[in-house]
Amino acid sequence: MCMKTFLAKFKISTALDAGKPIPDHIPETKANDVRQFAKNASALDRALKQSVPQPETSPSLHNSIMQAVRQAERPQANFSFNVLRWLPATSLAALLLLIVWWTLQSPRSTANPELNSQALAMAADALEMGNQISTMPSVAMNPVSDELDRLNQDLTRTADFLLASIP
């Protein structure tokens, strides 16, 4: 079916749906096919509009339905459903209580100035030891430097692997 014929049939169908008259302009190609479609579509449209079915309901139908609804028993709530429904809320509340308890129980280093001074002294000692490591003999430092080299190679290989794995 060519595009002009399809568009002409679409215009005819749209006009009938909107209740407008069928357009007079019909493309030259396959005009008989389009005229036949217009004739069949208008006959079908008239037949459908004339034969609108009327629903047949008894006057007591509404009353009997409403009476059945009122007499129906309500189902008992399922206990497992109620538990599952409240589970996320109780879990969140328990998590919040745990966080509050943990923050209240954690030791505060700013409250005790003696602990602060001890921590500062230990950090200063560690820095001094770091400066002394460079003056140590090479026999004592070779195993440490070899291990650091291996660790550096492992990290480089891991980074290369991760970069190669990214699409």
C-alpha positions in Angstrom: 0.0 0.0 0.0 1.5 3.3 -1.0 1.8 6.2 1.5 -0.8 8.4 -0.3 -3.4 5.7 0.0 -2.6 5.1 3.6 -2.8 8.9 4.4 -6.1 9.2 2.6 -7.6 6.3 4.5 -6.3 7.8 7.8 -7.9 11.1 7.0 -11.2 9.4 6.2 -11.1 7.4 9.5 -10.2 10.5 11.5 -13.1 12.5 9.9 -15.6 9.7 10.7 -14.3 9.6 14.3 -14.7 13.3 14.7 -18.2 13.3 13.1 -17.1 15.4 10.1 -17.9 14.7 6.5 -15.5 12.6 4.4 -12.9 14.7 2.6 -13.5 15.0 -1.2 -9.8 15.0 -2.1 -8.7 11.4 -3.0 -5.3 10.7 -4.4 -5.1 9.7 -8.0 -3.3 6.5 -7.3 -5.6 3.6 -6.4 -8.6 6.0 -6.1 -11.1 3.0 -6.3 -9.4 1.4 -3.3 -9.8 4.6 -1.2 -13.4 5.2 -2.4 -14.3 1.6 -1.4 -12.6 2.1 2.0 -14.6 5.4 2.5 -17.9 3.6 1.6 -17.2 0.7 3.9 -16.0 2.9 6.8 -19.0 5.2 6.6 -21.4 2.2 6.5 -19.7 0.7 9.5 -19.8 4.1 11.3 -23.5 4.4 10.7 -24.2 0.9 11.8 -22.2 1.3 15.0 -23.9 4.6 15.9 -27.4 3.2 15.3 -26.9 0.0 17.3 -25.8 1.4 20.7 -26.7 -1.4 23.2 -28.7 -0.4 26.3 -27.6 -2.2 29.4 -30.3 -4.3 31.1 -30.1 -4.2 34.8 -32.7 -5.0 37.4 -33.6 -2.3 39.8 -32.8 -4.4 42.8 -29.2 -5.2 41.7 -27.7 -2.2 43.5 -29.5 -3.0 46.7 -28.5 -6.7 46.6 -24.8 -5.8 46.0 -24.7 -3.3 48.8 -26.4 -5.8 51.2 -23.8 -8.4 50.3 -21.0 -6.0 51.0 -22.4 -5.0 54.4 -22.8 -8.7 55.3 -19.3 -9.7 54.3 -17.0 -10.5 57.1 -13.7 -8.6 57.2 -10.7 -10.9 57.0 -8.5 -11.0 60.1 -5.2 -9.2 59.7 -2.3 -11.6 59.1 0.3 -11.3 61.9 3.3 -12.1 59.7 2.2 -9.3 57.3 2.0 -6.8 60.2 5.5 -7.8 61.5 7.0 -7.5 58.0 5.4 -4.1 57.6 6.9 -2.7 60.8 10.3 -4.4 60.4 12.1 -1.6 58.5 10.8 1.1 60.9 12.0 -0.9 64.0 15.3 -1.7 62.4 15.9 2.0 61.7 14.9 3.0 65.2 17.3 0.3 66.7 20.1 1.6 64.5 19.6 5.1 65.6 19.6 4.1 69.2 22.8 2.1 68.7 24.4 5.2 67.1 23.4 7.4 70.0 24.6 4.9 72.6 27.9 4.5 70.8 28.5 8.2 70.6 27.7 8.6 74.3 30.0 5.7 75.3 33.0 6.6 73.1 35.9 8.1 75.1 36.5 11.8 74.4 40.1 12.6 74.0 39.5 16.3 74.3 38.0 15.9 77.8 41.3 14.7 79.3 44.3 17.0 78.7 46.7 14.5 80.2 45.8 12.0 77.5 46.4 14.7 74.9 49.9 15.4 76.1 50.7 11.7 76.2 49.5 11.3 72.6 51.6 14.3 71.5 54.7 12.9 73.2 54.2 9.5 71.5 53.8 11.2 68.1 57.0 13.2 68.7 58.9 10.0 69.6 57.7 8.3 66.4 58.9 11.2 64.3 62.3 11.1 66.0 62.6 7.4 65.4 61.7 8.0 61.7 64.7 10.3 61.4 67.0 7.7 63.1 66.0 5.0 60.6 67.8 6.8 57.8 71.0 6.7 59.8 70.8 2.9 60.5 73.2 0.6 58.8 72.3 -0.8 55.4 72.4 -4.4 56.7 69.5 -3.7 59.0 67.6 -1.6 56.4 67.9 -3.9 53.3 65.0 -6.3 54.3 62.8 -3.4 55.0 63.6 -1.6 51.8 63.1 -4.9 49.8 59.7 -5.4 51.4 58.8 -1.8 50.5 59.8 -2.3 46.9 57.7 -5.5 46.7 54.8 -3.7 48.2 55.2 -0.9 45.7 55.2 -3.4 42.8 52.1 -5.1 44.2 50.3 -1.7 44.4 51.3 -0.8 40.9 50.1 -4.2 39.5 46.9 -3.9 41.4 46.3 -0.4 39.9 47.1 -1.6 36.4 44.7 -4.6 36.8 41.9 -2.3 38.1 42.4 0.1 35.3 42.4 -2.7 32.7 39.1 -4.1 34.2 37.2 -0.8 33.8 35.2 -0.8 30.6 
